Amino acid sequence: MSEPASISAGIAARYATAVFEIADENKALDSLETSINDLAAALADSEDLQNLISSPLVTREEQAAAIDAVSTKMGLDPTLRNTLSLMAAKRRLFVVPALIESLRASLAEARGEVTAEVTSAKALTKTQSEKLAKTLAERVGKKVTINATVDESIIGGLVVKVGSKMIDSSIRSKLNSLQNAMKEVG
């Protein structure tokens, strides 16, 4: 992770911890999760919102007014809305995507869930995805949510990341291993 990315992740983690703890105390985790999903969807759909949170040309006051208007219009959870206003005042809105990821991880952990990042050469069928989730759940002892992506460059097999563990059974990695072994021989 690059230094600026780790700084952003650290900032986001501190805000996420505070938001999560307040929402947990207020028994508002469901409301928080809905708000996070709404905010993530808005960020994905709106280039203007992306520019608002990341552009250094937008002043603090403009950011604060805009994010307050957007979060009020969207009906976001009050704790999240107040945090976004504070982040705008401190010029920290650029970490909102990392904040969303950190909050999602905290919510999943609170529910006893873990997310598995799965990369395959072809899209997994629903049956394959369910079977993989069941197998991973048996291994990690928690409910597993699959976040599947397709990368044809792995040729075949799967690359599975659960937490800090990674299982790479892709054809690409096996070919790379074979190539390295052949280089060592001669």
C-alpha positions as CSV (number, residue, x, y, z in Angstrom):
1,M,0.0,0.0,0.0
2,S,1.4,3.4,-0.9
3,E,2.0,6.0,1.8
4,P,-0.9,8.3,0.8
5,A,-3.2,5.3,0.5
6,S,-2.2,4.1,4.0
7,I,-2.7,7.6,5.4
8,S,-6.2,7.7,3.8
9,A,-7.0,4.2,5.2
10,G,-5.9,5.3,8.7
11,I,-8.0,8.5,8.6
12,A,-11.0,6.5,7.3
13,A,-10.6,3.8,9.9
14,R,-10.7,6.4,12.7
15,Y,-13.9,8.0,11.4
16,A,-15.4,4.5,10.7
17,T,-14.7,3.4,14.3
18,A,-16.3,6.4,15.7
19,V,-19.4,6.2,13.4
20,F,-19.8,2.5,14.1
21,E,-19.5,2.8,17.9
22,I,-22.1,5.6,18.0
23,A,-24.5,3.8,15.7
24,D,-24.0,0.6,17.8
25,E,-24.8,2.5,21.0
26,N,-27.9,4.0,19.4
27,K,-29.0,0.6,18.1
28,A,-28.9,2.1,14.6
29,L,-26.7,-0.4,12.7
30,D,-29.4,-1.3,10.2
31,S,-30.0,2.4,9.4
32,L,-26.2,3.0,9.1
33,E,-25.9,0.1,6.7
34,T,-28.7,1.3,4.5
35,S,-27.1,4.8,4.5
36,I,-23.7,3.4,3.6
37,N,-25.2,1.5,0.7
38,D,-27.1,4.5,-0.5
39,L,-24.0,6.7,-0.3
40,A,-21.9,4.1,-2.2
41,A,-24.5,3.9,-4.9
42,A,-24.6,7.7,-5.2
43,L,-20.8,7.9,-5.5
44,A,-20.8,5.2,-8.2
45,D,-23.6,6.9,-10.1
46,S,-22.6,10.6,-9.8
47,E,-19.4,12.0,-11.3
48,D,-20.3,15.3,-9.7
49,L,-20.3,13.8,-6.3
50,Q,-17.0,12.1,-6.9
51,N,-15.6,15.5,-8.0
52,L,-17.0,17.2,-4.9
53,I,-15.3,14.9,-2.5
54,S,-11.9,14.7,-4.3
55,S,-11.4,18.1,-6.0
56,P,-9.0,20.5,-4.2
57,L,-10.6,23.3,-6.2
58,V,-13.8,23.1,-4.1
59,T,-13.6,25.2,-1.0
60,R,-14.4,23.8,2.5
61,E,-17.6,25.9,2.7
62,E,-18.8,24.6,-0.7
63,Q,-18.0,21.0,0.2
64,A,-19.7,21.4,3.6
65,A,-22.8,23.0,2.0
66,A,-23.0,20.5,-0.8
67,I,-22.4,17.3,1.3
68,D,-25.0,18.5,3.8
69,A,-27.6,19.1,1.1
70,V,-26.9,15.7,-0.5
71,S,-26.9,13.8,2.7
72,T,-30.1,15.5,3.9
73,K,-31.8,14.9,0.6
74,M,-30.8,11.2,0.6
75,G,-32.0,10.9,4.2
76,L,-28.8,9.4,5.5
77,D,-28.4,8.2,9.0
78,P,-27.8,11.3,11.3
79,T,-24.5,10.0,12.6
80,L,-23.2,9.5,9.1
81,R,-24.6,12.8,8.0
82,N,-22.9,14.6,10.9
83,T,-19.6,12.8,10.2
84,L,-19.7,13.8,6.6
85,S,-20.2,17.4,7.6
86,L,-17.3,17.2,10.0
87,M,-15.1,15.6,7.3
88,A,-16.0,18.4,4.9
89,A,-15.0,21.0,7.5
90,K,-11.7,19.2,8.0
91,R,-11.2,18.7,4.2
92,R,-11.3,14.9,4.6
93,L,-14.1,14.0,2.2
94,F,-11.5,12.4,-0.1
95,V,-11.5,9.3,2.3
96,V,-15.2,8.7,1.9
97,P,-14.7,5.6,-0.3
98,A,-12.3,4.1,2.3
99,L,-14.7,5.1,5.0
100,I,-17.5,3.1,3.3
101,E,-15.3,0.0,3.0
102,S,-14.2,0.3,6.6
103,L,-17.8,0.6,7.8
104,R,-18.9,-2.3,5.7
105,A,-16.1,-4.4,7.2
106,S,-17.1,-3.4,10.8
107,L,-20.8,-4.2,10.1
108,A,-19.9,-7.6,8.6
109,E,-17.7,-8.4,11.6
110,A,-20.5,-7.4,14.0
111,R,-22.8,-9.9,12.2
112,G,-20.1,-12.6,12.2
113,E,-19.6,-12.4,8.5
114,V,-16.5,-12.2,6.3
115,T,-16.2,-11.2,2.7
116,A,-14.2,-13.4,0.2
117,E,-12.8,-11.7,-2.8
118,V,-13.0,-14.3,-5.6
119,T,-11.5,-13.8,-9.0
120,S,-12.3,-16.3,-11.8
121,A,-11.6,-16.6,-15.5
122,K,-15.4,-16.9,-16.2
123,A,-18.3,-15.7,-14.1
124,L,-19.3,-18.1,-11.4
125,T,-22.8,-19.6,-11.6
126,K,-25.1,-19.2,-8.7
127,T,-24.6,-22.9,-7.7
128,Q,-20.8,-22.5,-7.9
129,S,-20.9,-19.4,-5.8
130,E,-23.1,-20.9,-3.2
131,K,-21.0,-24.1,-3.0
132,L,-17.8,-22.0,-2.7
133,A,-19.4,-19.8,0.1
134,K,-20.4,-23.0,2.0
135,T,-17.0,-24.5,1.7
136,L,-15.3,-21.3,2.8
137,A,-17.7,-20.9,5.7
138,E,-16.8,-24.3,7.0
139,R,-13.1,-23.3,6.8
140,V,-13.3,-19.9,8.5
141,G,-16.2,-20.6,10.8
142,K,-18.2,-17.6,9.8
143,K,-20.8,-16.8,7.2
144,V,-19.0,-15.9,3.9
145,T,-20.2,-13.3,1.4
146,I,-18.7,-13.7,-2.1
147,N,-17.5,-10.7,-3.9
148,A,-16.8,-12.2,-7.4
149,T,-14.9,-10.6,-10.2
150,V,-13.9,-11.9,-13.6
151,D,-10.3,-11.7,-14.9
152,E,-9.8,-13.7,-18.1
153,S,-6.0,-13.4,-17.7
154,I,-5.9,-16.0,-15.0
155,I,-6.9,-18.5,-17.7
156,G,-8.7,-20.9,-15.3
157,G,-9.1,-21.7,-11.6
158,L,-9.7,-19.3,-8.8
159,V,-8.0,-16.7,-6.7
160,V,-9.7,-16.4,-3.3
161,K,-8.8,-13.9,-0.7
162,V,-10.4,-14.1,2.8
163,G,-9.0,-11.6,5.2
164,S,-5.3,-11.9,5.1
165,K,-5.3,-15.4,3.5
166,M,-5.1,-16.0,-0.2
167,I,-5.5,-19.2,-2.2
168,D,-4.3,-18.9,-5.8
169,S,-5.3,-22.0,-7.8
170,S,-5.2,-20.1,-11.1
171,I,-3.6,-21.6,-14.2
172,R,-1.7,-18.4,-14.6
173,S,0.1,-18.8,-11.2
174,K,0.8,-22.4,-11.9
175,L,2.3,-21.5,-15.3
176,N,4.4,-18.8,-13.6
177,S,5.6,-21.3,-11.0
178,L,6.5,-23.8,-13.8
179,Q,8.4,-21.0,-15.7
180,N,10.4,-20.0,-12.6
181,A,11.2,-23.7,-11.9
182,M,12.4,-24.1,-15.5
183,K,14.6,-21.0,-15.2
184,E,16.3,-22.4,-12.1
185,V,17.1,-25.7,-13.9
186,G,18.8,-24.2,-16.9
